[in-house]
Amino acid sequence: MIAAKVPAYAAQLETPDVRDVLSARSSQLDPASALELGLLSPLGQVSPPPSSRYLLIDALDESLAWQGQTDSIVRLLAFSD
């Protein structure tokens, strides 16, 4: 949804490195890198908006356990600084 409203972020998501880390296989094997390198880092490359914004991550309950994975986005966010 952010990419639809912020063209600079959409462009960041289209780079080969980001596309690779966000691929289904890569994100399943290393969800921490997918979050950091595939979503947060590209967002950090975009100029900040003139006012405060919030990042909402929906459907966290659906990501608690996925095909026997021990890591989840909920766990990653809980241990983020």
C-alpha positions in Angstrom: 0.0 0.0 0.0 2.9 2.4 0.7 4.4 1.7 -2.7 1.1 2.6 -4.4 1.2 6.1 -2.8 5.0 6.7 -2.7 6.6 6.2 -6.2 10.1 6.5 -4.8 9.4 3.5 -2.4 7.9 1.5 -5.3 11.1 2.1 -7.3 13.2 0.8 -4.3 11.1 -2.4 -4.2 11.8 -3.0 -7.9 15.6 -3.2 -7.5 17.0 -6.7 -8.1 18.5 -7.1 -4.6 15.2 -6.2 -2.9 13.1 -8.3 -5.2 15.4 -11.3 -4.4 15.2 -10.9 -0.6 11.4 -10.5 -0.9 11.0 -13.6 -3.0 8.8 -16.3 -1.4 11.7 -18.7 -0.9 14.1 -16.1 0.5 11.5 -14.6 2.9 10.6 -18.0 4.2 14.2 -19.0 4.8 15.2 -15.7 6.4 12.2 -13.6 7.5 14.4 -11.2 9.5 16.3 -10.2 6.3 13.1 -9.9 4.4 11.8 -7.4 6.9 15.0 -5.4 7.3 16.5 -5.5 3.7 13.2 -5.9 1.8 10.9 -3.5 3.6 12.5 -1.3 6.2 15.8 -0.4 4.4 14.1 0.6 1.2 11.7 2.7 3.2 14.6 4.4 4.8 15.9 5.4 1.4 12.8 7.5 0.7 12.6 11.2 1.8 10.5 11.5 4.9 7.1 13.0 4.6 6.5 16.5 5.9 4.4 15.2 8.8 4.4 12.1 11.1 3.3 8.9 9.6 2.6 5.5 11.1 3.4 2.0 9.7 0.6 -0.5 10.3 1.3 -4.2 9.8 -2.0 -6.0 9.4 -2.8 -9.7 9.8 -0.1 -10.4 12.4 -2.3 -13.2 13.7 -2.0 -15.0 10.4 1.8 -14.9 10.6 2.3 -16.4 14.0 3.1 -19.9 12.8 3.7 -20.7 9.1 4.5 -24.1 8.0 6.4 -25.0 11.1 8.6 -21.9 11.0 9.9 -20.7 14.4 10.5 -17.1 13.2 7.6 -14.9 12.4 7.1 -11.2 11.8 5.5 -10.9 15.3 8.6 -12.4 16.9 10.9 -10.1 14.8 8.9 -7.0 15.7 8.9 -8.0 19.4 12.6 -8.1 19.5 13.3 -5.1 17.3 15.1 -2.1 18.8 
